[in-house]
């Protein structure tokens, strides 16, 4: 299945997928996803673990990537804290959020 999560252009999904495989927090989510519905999804040729409980797959963001994701979305238009948080949560999920 090929899906589109409307990735932000600056995000290297292949590197994110590699980090998902190494990260212990992502591994813990695989074991106990809680309210998330997790599935591996092909996004732009990269297999990423995503939450598919919403209308679009949302990649699980490893902790090392949270700053990168935040900056990529925030720098699109400098929308402020609340709009940035909404934009991130519509596209991505990371442990602790």
PyMOL commands that set and color helices and strands:
alter all, ss='L'
color gray80, all
select helices_A, chain A and resi 13-22+24-31+63-77+81-91
alter helices_A, ss='H'
color red, helices_A
select strands_A, chain A and resi 2-3+38-43+46-51+58-61+92-94
alter strands_A, ss='S'
color yellow, strands_A
deselect
rebuild
show_as cartoon
